[in-house]
């Protein structure tokens, strides 16, 4: 067998779409006219897939049969539904050879448009291989490769919503009727039953099948009991549940007739689809993990912060929050603990726990001098507390080891002064309670003062405009709010949120500069690559082919641009438009076709032979040279150079 016979045999066994066409004029039987018509049909069908051959069957009537052979069945199926060509009209539905005919499923009630058709096709692809999906009137037509896939989609998607509208699935193989579940072997012979028995049988099946969907009617016929539903899914659920059940000693055999279908859907397929559509039970949640000590402490801190925000003048709440923050640790938490402890001391200066919390926060922050003073005051206020005494001793040892002797002496002096101040305050309070006042200057000041808290303040004449209290200014007020987070107890420069925001802004600016530099490098690489690719393909590559198709030689064209230029050139130099010089026009027409096919071949092979240039994808490959393609290009380029038709 020679090469031509082998190629003809391959084409004859390829998937084929058989079209019945009627010419708007008269059919031309001349060989040139037949060849031109077949070429035109091949161009019209090439949008659906790779066309291997087009054959026009001879005939004498108004209708002729055209066979279009494709590389795969998807192209043949799409051609059968969408084919259109100038000069002919389709007079009958398409048939298929060397392949199974596609199964058409119509989705009515949907708006037209390619987007809706594409969405329906994608959804149908979950249930079977979809060959094509196209708008068809007031709905969408979907072509399936197999019948089970179409039946599964009809069951699953009947009544589904697309673009806000509910659809209705219909095979349109039979007169439209409601979906039906056929229950065979329900009765031995329906003709032997009287009317009362028929009514009883129908009532039994209405009760048994009414829960699977909107049951419209039950009919007792010769092939069994037929239960009609408003949707395919209800009939499928009935078949899946009733198949194999026994009725009056007989085992039922169920199947489904979908809307408009002559072929029945088996119960096993219905059961599989219903099981896939059934809602899956949620997995049981694991029991909550036992809460750790750190988690408990975090929850306590959050609750105490809320309490302080609600009642900021409660000293005990602030002291508890300071102690919790010290246990959590971290510089930010320790600084916040020191602020709350200061506020506690300002609110209740003679409470030892406030001084202890302040000293503990200072000691954790490394402020040994301040810690020793606060812890000494706590020990003085409650000498019997062993915890205070141990903390004060450790702070004193640390101050002696770490501080300058002068600073250590100053700390001891401040602690002693604080002790004297506290003892004097306590003695004055006791004398006031006993009604016995002394004659000392401090007692006279205490007698003239209405607030014993004045004795703890250095500037008793200062007045705060925030808390409306005497003894301090708004600059030192513990009730001052942060200008950034609006929380009480710290200033903006001490706010951890403000510090974090500054860090985030700096990081974002750094990322933006890095991204800008990356984009510049990427643009430069793209420009260098484009120049190199144009240099390789504009002069030594396909320059002659671009010139034949009328494309700019210094610009890479995509597949769409090449196809558009080919159609424009082929129409311009078609032999029918040049009756005076038909032979020259025919030669130019063949050159245009050859240039188009060579460019398409170059794209499909990844640019082999053209220095690794890919014209559609825009990338460089490492493919080896393809000698055959290069020889064809060189031969056509030489012919173009010697032809006066393409000069310039």
Secondary structure, 3 states (H helix, E strand, C coil): CCHHHHHHHHHHCCCEEEEEEEECCCCCCCHHHHHHHHHHHHHHHCCCCCEEEEEECCCCCCEEEEEEEECCHHHHHHHHHHCCCCCEEECCCCEEECCCCCEEEEEECCCCCHHHHHHHHHHHCCCCCEEEEEECCCEEEEEECCHHHHHHHHHHHCCCEECCEECEEECCCCCCCCEEEEEECCCCCHHHCCHHHHHHHHHHHHHHHCCCCCEEEEEEECCEEEEEECCHHHHHHHHHHHCCCEECCEECEEEEECCCCCCCEEHHHHHHHHHHHCCCCCCCCCCCCCCCHHHHHHHHHHHHHHHHHHCCCCHHHHHHHHHHHHHHCCHHHHHHHHHHHHHHHHHCCCCHHHHHHHHHHHHHHCCHHHHHHHHHHHHHHCCCCHHHHHHHHHHHHHHHHHCCHHHHHHHHHHHHHHHHHHHHHHHHHHHHHHCCCCCCHHHHHHHHCCCHHHHHCCCCCCECCCCCCECCCHHHCCCCECCCCCCECCCHHHCHHHHHHHHHHHHHHHHHHHHHHHHHHHHHHHHHHHHHHHHHHHCCCCHHHHHHHCCCCCCCCCHHHHHHHHHHHHHHCCHHHCCCCHHHHHHHHHHHHHHHHHHHHHHHCCCCCCCCECCCCCCECCCCCCHHHHHHHHHHHHHHHHCCCCCC
